Amino acid sequence: MTELLAGPIADRHTALGASFAEFGGWNMPVSYAGTVAEHTAVRTAVGIFDVSHLGKVLVSGPGAAAFINSTLSNDLTKIEPGKAQYTLCCNDRGGVVDDLIAYLVSDDEVFLVPNAANTAAVVAALREAAPADVEIVDQHREYAVFAVQGPESAAVLAARGLPTEMAYMAYRDARIEVAGRTVEVRVCRTGYTGEHGYEVLPRWDDAGDVFDALLAEVTARGGQPAGLGARDTLRTEMGYALHGHELSVDITPVQARSSWAVGWDKPAFFGREALLAERAAGPARRIYGLKATGRGVPRADCTVHAEAGGPVVGVCTSGTFSPTLKQGVALAFIDADSGVKKGDEVVVDVRGRALTCEVVLPPFVESHV
């Protein structure tokens, strides 16, 4: 059995009483005080997540930004240095190898943050396509990532002298005083919760002191540390895709309603021809949201039927109890030829029990990013 990787502050999580589980090859904190309490803290006050398992990849050299623009899906020319962009690394069939954030530093430098389990695949794909003078460096364990999310997130960062007055998807490099010394961090107005928030990236060796400083400010404002459980319920309420569920090497951005992250007018990017063809023909399936109208919680892999005992028209990709709405919600692929549309009712088979759900378009709750 492969030993799970540990983040830079595993000792802090243990001391805080976290429960752990495997995710993407890493031993991750799932919950501290309970997923619902952590979810609610993020929606109403503030929470801090350790997401240091996320990948970090430096792409540098002459024309590095142009190279990334010719490979990843979104149009990097639409942003300027100091901004970040959600983008996709696709395969030749249009399937998604990974969804990631690209930070544009300059024409000659782009910093990428892919998902943990897919970092090696993204690095391999880029290295295979890169010209000789563009270097792709895997910095997975050189930086930590702490997501401070919620209405009080700006106050948390401001209390430590960090910048907060940034547009969504912008970033700034800054310094923070911790444990009697000054350390450098990158502060990004990003996150995956649907709340106003930031992601703070210190060096791996500085992670403990930076986390301690931020956590003190979080708890002073009625917040708490939050784990993988709350991260999943928060992103599901927003309808955000999770790779391996709503996106995969067999799922395209057209099917996943992620076409907005594709620069359709660009002359080149991985999977371009396949995606253009699918967009023109129309996808065989599309992602929808499902809201339970009865008691029950739809889960991933549950089949969706047009009616009780009727034909299968889709499958749930993610499902959870929404702490905000106090009802079950799910994301599901619905077959295009089924005729099912927004506003219809469908029936989800939850372990042999029929659960009636309304078909909606995500998000399930209002975005505050």
Secondary structure, 3 states (H helix, E strand, C coil): CCCCECCCCHHHHHHCCCEEEEECCEEEEEECCCHHHHHHHHHHCCEEEECCCCCCEEEECCCHHHHHHCCCCCCHHHCCCCEEEEEEEECCCCCEEEEEEEEEEECCEEEEECCHHHHHHHHHHHHHHCCCCCEEEECCCCECCEEEECCCHHHHHHHCCCCCCCCCCEEEEEEEEECCEEEEEEEECCCCCCCCEEEEEEEHHHHHHHHHHHHHHHHHCCCEECCHHHHHHHHHHHCCCCECCCEECCECCCCCCCHHHCCCCCCCCCCHHHHHHHHHHCCCEEEEEEEECCCCCCCCCCEEECCCCCCEEEEEEEEEEECCCCEEEEEEEEEHHHCCCCCCEEEEEECCEEEEEEEECCCCCCCCC
